[in-house]
Amino acid sequence: MSRNPFAPAASVSAALASRRSVRAFLDRKPDPQLLRSLLELAARSPSGGNLQPWRIVVLGGEVLDQFRATMMQRLATSPAPDAPQYPVYPASLDEPYRSSRFRVGEMLYTLLGIPRDSKAQRLQWFANNYRFFGAPVGLFCYVDRGMGSAQWSDLGMYLQSLMLLLREHGLDSCPQECWSVYHTVVDGFVDAPANHLLFCGMAIGYADPHAAANQLQSERMALAEFAQFRGI
Ligand SMILES: Cc1cc2nc3c(=O)[nH]c(=O)nc-3n(C[C@H](O)[C@H](O)[C@H](O)COP(=O)(O)O)c2cc1C
C-alpha cells in the first residue's frame, strides 16, 4: 500500500519554532551531500505558475575562503557600497515597522554589550556579515531581472523552506540582504549571468550555542495585530 501523501507531516513546528538568525558558527563543516539534498528538497516550495525563479550559488571550502578574501579586499580598498539594485527597505519606514526594526537591533546590541552611542562598534560588528559570520557555507540567491514582486515572494518561500530543512538536520542559518549592497563583488566572483540580480545571501552552518549573538530571540507581533478572522 502506498503511503498516504495527505497524512500529517511529522513536525514542521519544531523546525519553525527553533529557527532563528544565527550569527556565530562552530568550526564544523556540513556534509556537502546533505546540503545538496536539502537544496533540492527546498525546491518543493510553491511558486506562482511553477516558475521556480530561485537561482542559487553555494560556496564552501577554499572557494569560500577566496571569496571572503576578495570581499575583505573590497572593504579595505573601496568600502563605498554599490549602486543599489533594489531597496532593502522602503525609503520611509513608518510605524509599526520602524520600531520593530529598531527594537531587534537594540536587543542584539544589548546582548553583544555594545552601547547605543557606539556607532563605530556597531559598524565593526555588522562587518561580520561580510565574512558570513564565520559560517563554513555561504549561499547566494539570485533572480532573473525580468521577474517581478510576485516571483520575489517565491524566493522567500524557497529560502524559508531551506532554513527549516536545515533546522531539521541540526543546522542553522542567517539570511543576509547585506550582500545586495556589494553585489558587484558577488556577481564578479560567482560569474553571475548579466540577467541575474542578487537578492540575498545566507550563512549556513552549525550554530555556536554559547555565542552572545545567538541568544537573541526576536519578538513577534501578537496574532491580533496582523491577522483578522471573520466567520471563523
Ligand atoms: C531577506 C532577509 C534578509 C536579512 N538580512 C540580514 C542581514 O543582512 N544581516 C543580518 O544580520 N540579518 C539579516 N536578516 C535577519 C533578520 O534580521 C531576522 O530575520 C529578524 O530580525 C528576525 O529574527 P530571527 O530571524 O532571529 O527570527 C535578514 C532576514 C531576511 C528574511
The ligand as an SDF file (V2000), in Angstrom:
LIG
                    3D

 31 33  0  0  0  0  0  0  0  0999 V2000
   15.5580   38.6160    3.4570 C   0  0  0  0  0  0  0  0  0  0  0  0
   16.2600   38.7910    4.7740 C   0  0  0  0  0  0  0  0  0  0  0  0
   17.4430   39.4930    4.8340 C   0  0  0  0  0  0  0  0  0  0  0  0
   18.1390   39.6370    6.0350 C   0  0  0  0  0  0  0  0  0  0  0  0
   19.3560   40.2740    6.0540 N   0  0  0  0  0  0  0  0  0  0  0  0
   20.0970   40.2640    7.1670 C   0  0  0  0  0  0  0  0  0  0  0  0
   21.4330   40.7610    7.1620 C   0  0  0  0  0  0  0  0  0  0  0  0
   21.9250   41.2420    6.1470 O   0  0  0  0  0  0  0  0  0  0  0  0
   22.1600   40.6730    8.2920 N   0  0  0  0  0  0  0  0  0  0  0  0
   21.6390   40.1410    9.4420 C   0  0  0  0  0  0  0  0  0  0  0  0
   22.3720   40.0780   10.4490 O   0  0  0  0  0  0  0  0  0  0  0  0
   20.3780   39.6710    9.4960 N   0  0  0  0  0  0  0  0  0  0  0  0
   19.5940   39.7020    8.3890 C   0  0  0  0  0  0  0  0  0  0  0  0
   18.3230   39.1820    8.3960 N   0  0  0  0  0  0  0  0  0  0  0  0
   17.7980   38.5930    9.6460 C   0  0  0  0  0  0  0  0  0  0  0  0
   16.6890   39.4240   10.2770 C   0  0  0  0  0  0  0  0  0  0  0  0
   17.2550   40.4900   10.9900 O   0  0  0  0  0  0  0  0  0  0  0  0
   15.8830   38.4870   11.1940 C   0  0  0  0  0  0  0  0  0  0  0  0
   15.2470   37.5060   10.4030 O   0  0  0  0  0  0  0  0  0  0  0  0
   14.8260   39.2060   12.0100 C   0  0  0  0  0  0  0  0  0  0  0  0
   15.4070   40.1490   12.8710 O   0  0  0  0  0  0  0  0  0  0  0  0
   14.0200   38.1990   12.8470 C   0  0  0  0  0  0  0  0  0  0  0  0
   14.8800   37.4440   13.6740 O   0  0  0  0  0  0  0  0  0  0  0  0
   15.0130   35.8720   13.5660 P   0  0  0  0  0  0  0  0  0  0  0  0
   15.4070   35.5180   12.1670 O   0  0  0  0  0  0  0  0  0  0  0  0
   16.0860   35.5030   14.5600 O   0  0  0  0  0  0  0  0  0  0  0  0
   13.6870   35.2680   13.9110 O   0  0  0  0  0  0  0  0  0  0  0  0
   17.5990   39.0790    7.2300 C   0  0  0  0  0  0  0  0  0  0  0  0
   16.3830   38.3920    7.1650 C   0  0  0  0  0  0  0  0  0  0  0  0
   15.7260   38.2570    5.9610 C   0  0  0  0  0  0  0  0  0  0  0  0
   14.4230   37.4840    5.9170 C   0  0  0  0  0  0  0  0  0  0  0  0
  1  2  1  0
  2  3  1  0
  2 30  2  0
  3  4  2  0
  4  5  1  0
  4 28  1  0
  5  6  2  0
  6  7  1  0
  6 13  1  0
  7  8  2  0
  7  9  1  0
  9 10  1  0
 10 11  2  0
 10 12  1  0
 12 13  2  0
 13 14  1  0
 14 15  1  0
 14 28  1  0
 15 16  1  0
 16 17  1  0
 16 18  1  0
 18 19  1  0
 18 20  1  0
 20 21  1  0
 20 22  1  0
 22 23  1  0
 23 24  1  0
 24 25  2  0
 24 26  1  0
 24 27  1  0
 28 29  2  0
 29 30  1  0
 30 31  1  0
M  END
$$$$
